[in-house]
Amino acid sequence: MPFDIHCFDYGEAIFRYVGQPDIFEDFCHKSIENELSLAEYVERYKLDEFKKWLSENFPQLLSET
């Protein structure tokens, strides 16, 4: 199954990832300019970083894809 950032299973991980202070600040600036959801922000600006973070913090989610 291909990686789908909008899948419900990634919700908690996205919330925790974007909740990190430096990433949250960047999200706030970019979401104001572009009206982005958390998943859209990660998909557009941080997907590779998120996948790396996900493999370190939620490896079970990646093994399901």
C-alpha positions, 0 to 999 in steps of 0.5 A: 500500500502506498504512503498516504499522509491523509490516512487516519492512521497518521493523525497522532503522528502528524500532530506530535511531529508538527507540535515540536516547537521549531516545526510548529512555528514554521507551520503557523507561518506557512498555514497563515499564508496558504490555509493549510491543514497539518497533513497538507503542511507536512505533505507539501513542506516536510514529507521526507523529514516526517518519514524519517521522524516517523521511522524513528518514533512510529516504526510500526506505521511504516511497516504497515505500508 
